[in-house]
Amino acid sequence: MTPPPIPLDRFTPALPALPVDPLLAVTERTDTPDDFARIAERLQRKLKNLPPIEVEKLYGELRDLAVPSAEVRTFESVEQDLNQVSSYLDRATTIYLLVFRHAHLYSAFTGLLTEGWVKFSREKSEANRQGEARLKMAAFEEVSVEYQMLLKAVDRVTRNLENKHRALSEELECLGRMVRLSDFHQSGSVRTVSDSPEFAELAPVANEEQRKEGST
């Protein structure tokens, strides 16, 4: 999605070179419509340099980030689901970082441009200046809202995947214990109490105690 054109129909500034150090922008003049137009052009150039986002395509990809649970819950099937969720989480995180940058830059720049337009509007009343600014920046506001909604969708999908990952990890740990216990029994390593050396040492003492109790 390409940024909308900045509405500068009232201003025709001469654009100076950008400051090398961003800190120099603190001293930048902001007193005239030309100053506002210069800043607006710089912000638009920054937005144009953002990597492109295909919003509908990302929504479709988010819908596909769902892991169907196997009907038969075995260690292997749960492990496969866990690996799939981990892969989806990595992709969701990548999408989140991409959308986060767009959403916050558009939101911040829309606010700056709207406030700047209010300052230099030729409308007489404050209400008219505010209204004109909102209308002039409507295209920016539309894109900003679109990205904010997409960011919330990515966040929701990411949280669901995190919960799924946590549940599968716990299930896999439980199944792993069951597998180890089953292997332990099948190996013939399970001994009864009477087979243990501790029982052999304590048996005579226990028998003597039982004999004394029987004679009383």
C-alpha positions in Angstrom: 0.0 0.0 0.0 1.6 3.3 -1.1 1.2 6.4 1.0 -1.4 8.9 -0.1 -0.2 12.2 -1.6 0.2 15.0 0.8 -2.4 17.7 0.1 -0.2 20.8 -0.5 -2.5 22.6 -2.9 -2.1 25.9 -1.0 1.7 25.7 -0.5 4.5 25.6 -3.1 7.7 25.5 -1.0 11.3 25.1 -2.1 12.5 22.0 -0.4 16.0 22.3 1.2 18.4 19.4 1.7 17.5 17.2 4.7 19.5 17.7 7.8 22.3 15.1 8.2 21.8 14.8 11.9 18.1 14.2 13.0 18.9 16.3 16.2 19.3 19.3 13.9 15.6 19.1 13.1 14.9 20.5 16.6 16.0 23.9 15.4 14.1 23.6 12.2 11.7 26.5 11.4 8.0 25.8 11.7 6.6 29.3 11.4 5.3 29.5 7.9 3.2 27.3 5.5 6.5 26.7 3.6 8.0 25.2 6.7 5.0 22.9 7.1 5.1 21.9 3.4 8.8 21.1 3.7 8.3 18.9 6.8 5.3 17.2 5.1 7.3 16.3 2.1 10.0 14.8 4.3 7.5 12.7 6.1 6.1 11.4 2.9 9.5 10.4 1.6 10.0 8.4 4.8 6.7 6.7 4.3 7.5 5.8 0.7 10.7 4.2 1.8 8.8 1.7 4.0 8.6 -1.9 2.6 5.3 -2.5 0.8 2.5 -4.2 2.7 -0.3 -6.1 1.0 -3.0 -5.9 3.6 -5.5 -8.4 2.2 -2.7 -10.9 1.5 -1.5 -10.7 5.1 -5.1 -11.1 6.4 -5.3 -14.3 4.3 -2.0 -15.5 5.7 -3.1 -14.9 9.3 -6.2 -17.0 8.6 -4.0 -19.9 7.5 -1.9 -19.8 10.7 -4.1 -22.4 12.4 -3.0 -25.9 13.5 -5.6 -28.6 13.3 -5.3 -31.0 16.3 -4.8 -34.7 15.5 -7.6 -36.9 16.6 -5.2 -39.5 18.0 -2.9 -37.8 20.5 0.5 -39.5 20.4 3.9 -38.2 21.3 4.8 -37.9 17.6 1.6 -36.2 16.5 1.8 -33.6 19.4 5.4 -33.0 18.6 4.6 -32.4 15.0 1.8 -29.9 16.0 4.3 -28.2 18.3 6.8 -27.8 15.6 4.1 -26.4 13.3 3.0 -23.9 15.9 6.6 -22.8 16.5 7.0 -22.1 12.7 3.7 -20.2 12.7 4.8 -18.1 15.6 8.0 -17.2 13.9 6.0 -16.0 10.8 3.5 -14.1 13.0 6.3 -12.3 14.8 7.8 -11.3 11.4 4.4 -9.9 10.3 3.9 -8.1 13.6 7.2 -6.3 13.4 6.5 -5.2 9.8 3.0 -4.0 10.5 4.0 -2.4 13.8 6.4 -0.1 12.1 3.9 1.0 9.5 1.0 1.4 12.0 3.0 3.6 14.4 4.7 5.7 11.7 1.4 6.4 9.9 -0.4 7.2 13.2 2.4 9.6 14.4 2.7 11.3 11.0 -1.0 11.7 10.6 -1.2 13.4 14.0 1.7 15.7 13.1 0.3 16.7 9.7 -3.2 17.3 11.0 -1.9 19.5 13.8 0.3 21.4 11.3 -2.6 22.0 8.9 -4.7 23.4 11.8 -1.9 25.8 12.6 -1.6 27.2 9.0 -5.2 26.9 7.9 -6.8 30.1 6.6 -10.2 29.1 8.1 -11.3 31.7 10.6 -12.8 29.5 13.4 -11.0 26.8 15.3 -13.8 24.3 14.5 -13.4 25.0 10.8 -9.6 24.7 10.9 -9.9 21.3 12.8 -12.5 20.1 10.3 -10.4 21.1 7.3 -7.4 19.4 8.7 -9.2 16.2 9.3 -10.6 16.2 5.8 -7.3 17.1 4.2 -5.6 14.2 6.0 -8.5 11.7 5.6 -6.4 9.6 3.3 -3.6 9.3 5.8 -6.2 8.6 8.6 -7.7 5.8 6.5 -4.4 4.1 5.9 -3.4 4.6 9.6 -6.6 2.9 10.8 -6.2 0.1 8.3 -2.7 -0.7 9.7 -3.9 -0.4 13.3 -6.7 -2.9 12.7 -4.2 -5.3 11.0 -1.8 -4.9 13.9 -4.6 -5.9 16.3 -5.4 -8.9 14.2 -1.7 -10.0 14.2 -1.5 -9.5 17.9 -4.6 -11.7 18.5 -3.3 -14.5 16.2 0.1 -14.3 18.0 -1.5 -14.6 21.4 -3.5 -17.6 20.3 -0.5 -19.3 18.9 1.4 -18.6 22.1 -1.4 -20.2 24.2 -1.4 -23.2 21.8 2.3 -23.5 22.0 2.2 -23.5 25.8 -0.6 -26.1 25.9 1.2 -28.4 23.4 4.4 -28.1 25.3 2.7 -29.3 28.5 0.9 -32.1 26.7 4.2 -33.2 25.1 5.9 -33.3 28.4 3.1 -35.4 29.9 3.2 -37.8 27.0 6.9 -38.0 27.3 6.7 -39.1 30.9 4.1 -41.7 29.9 6.4 -43.0 27.1 9.4 -43.3 29.4 7.3 -45.0 32.0 6.0 -47.5 29.5 9.5 -48.2 28.2 10.7 -48.7 31.8 8.0 -51.3 32.4 8.6 -53.1 29.1 12.3 -53.3 29.8 11.7 -55.5 32.8 13.5 -53.1 35.0 10.5 -52.7 37.4 11.1 -54.5 40.6 8.7 -55.2 43.4 9.5 -54.2 46.9 10.4 -57.8 47.9 13.0 -57.8 45.1 14.9 -54.9 46.5 18.1 -55.2 48.6 16.6 -52.9 51.2 13.7 -55.4 51.7 16.2 -58.2 52.2 18.0 -56.3 55.0 14.8 -55.2 56.7 12.8 -58.5 56.3 14.3 -60.3 59.4 13.6 -57.4 61.6 10.1 -57.1 60.4 9.5 -60.8 60.9 10.8 -60.6 64.4 8.5 -57.7 65.2 5.5 -59.7 63.8 6.5 -62.7 65.9 6.6 -60.7 69.1 3.2 -59.1 68.3 1.7 -62.5 67.7 2.9 -63.9 71.1 1.5 -61.0 73.1 
